Amino acid sequence: MTDDAATTRKEFSDAVNMTATQLRHWLDTEDSKAVGQKDDGGESTGHASGRRILTLLGKKPGDLTDDDLAHMRTVVGYIHRHLAQRPDGDISDTRWRYSLMNWGHDPLKGARSAGS
């Protein structure tokens, strides 16, 4: 794996703080399906990304394609931009939090520890 790929993998791992199991359960909820941009009225961009993130979480580093790494960079960028837009007050039941969770990041959860 190149240094760039290793950096992307590390940044992705730092940004995505939900486990595959947590994300899978979340994506099955109505709250998950109700948020995000829906260009064609169907599945939101974030929900589709969450399904792709599940696939990425299951891959070994050596099995990642250039397309996988590009999506990982997209995920990291989205999470960082969205975190900068944090609303005031309690975020527990907000569309802002739910949107981030579709992208694999729960702002109410601490950073995922190694091996999780």
C-alpha positions in Angstrom: 0.0 0.0 0.0 1.4 3.4 -0.9 1.9 6.1 1.7 -1.1 8.0 0.2 -3.3 5.0 0.5 -2.1 4.4 4.1 -2.8 8.1 4.9 -6.3 7.8 3.4 -7.0 4.6 5.3 -5.9 6.3 8.6 -8.0 9.4 8.0 -11.0 7.3 7.1 -10.5 5.2 10.2 -10.3 8.3 12.4 -13.4 9.9 10.8 -15.7 6.8 10.7 -16.3 6.1 14.4 -19.2 3.7 14.0 -18.5 0.0 13.7 -19.9 -2.0 10.8 -22.6 -3.5 13.1 -23.6 -0.1 14.4 -23.8 1.4 10.9 -25.7 -1.5 9.5 -28.3 -1.2 12.3 -28.5 2.6 11.9 -29.0 2.4 8.1 -32.0 0.1 8.7 -33.8 2.8 10.7 -36.5 5.2 9.4 -34.5 8.2 10.8 -31.5 7.2 8.6 -33.7 6.9 5.5 -35.4 10.2 6.1 -32.4 12.5 6.0 -30.0 13.7 3.3 -30.1 14.9 -0.3 -32.3 12.8 -2.6 -31.6 13.9 -6.1 -34.1 11.5 -7.7 -36.5 11.1 -4.8 -35.1 7.7 -3.9 -32.2 6.9 -1.6 -30.2 9.8 -0.2 -26.6 10.3 -1.2 -25.5 9.8 2.5 -27.5 6.6 2.9 -26.0 5.1 -0.3 -22.5 6.2 1.0 -23.3 4.4 4.3 -23.9 1.2 2.4 -20.6 1.7 0.5 -18.8 2.4 3.8 -20.0 -1.0 5.1 -18.3 -2.6 2.2 -15.1 -0.6 2.8 -15.1 -1.5 6.5 -15.1 -5.2 5.5 -12.1 -5.0 3.1 -8.5 -5.7 3.9 -6.2 -2.7 3.2 -4.5 -4.6 0.3 -7.9 -5.2 -1.4 -8.8 -1.5 -1.6 -9.1 -0.2 -5.2 -8.4 3.4 -6.3 -12.1 3.9 -6.5 -12.4 2.7 -2.9 -9.7 5.1 -1.8 -11.4 8.0 -3.6 -14.7 7.3 -1.8 -12.8 7.1 1.5 -11.4 10.6 0.8 -15.0 11.8 0.0 -16.3 10.4 3.3 -13.5 12.1 5.3 -14.1 15.4 3.5 -17.9 15.2 4.1 -17.5 14.4 7.8 -15.0 17.2 8.4 -17.2 19.8 6.5 -20.4 18.7 8.3 -18.7 18.7 11.7 -17.8 22.3 11.1 -21.5 23.1 10.7 -22.5 21.8 14.2 -25.7 23.4 15.4 -26.1 24.9 18.8 -27.7 23.0 21.6 -28.6 19.4 22.1 -27.8 17.4 18.9 -29.1 14.1 20.0 -32.2 13.9 17.8 -31.2 16.3 14.9 -31.1 15.8 11.2 -27.5 17.1 11.4 -26.5 14.2 13.6 -28.5 11.6 11.6 -26.9 12.8 8.3 -23.4 12.3 9.8 -24.4 8.9 11.1 -25.3 7.9 7.5 -21.7 8.7 6.7 -20.4 6.5 9.5 -19.8 9.2 12.2 -21.8 9.6 15.3 -20.8 12.9 16.9 -22.1 11.7 20.3 -19.6 8.9 20.2 -15.9 9.2 21.1 -13.3 8.3 18.6 -13.2 4.6 17.7 -10.3 2.8 19.4 -8.0 0.6 17.4 -9.3 -2.9 16.9 -13.0 -1.8 17.1 
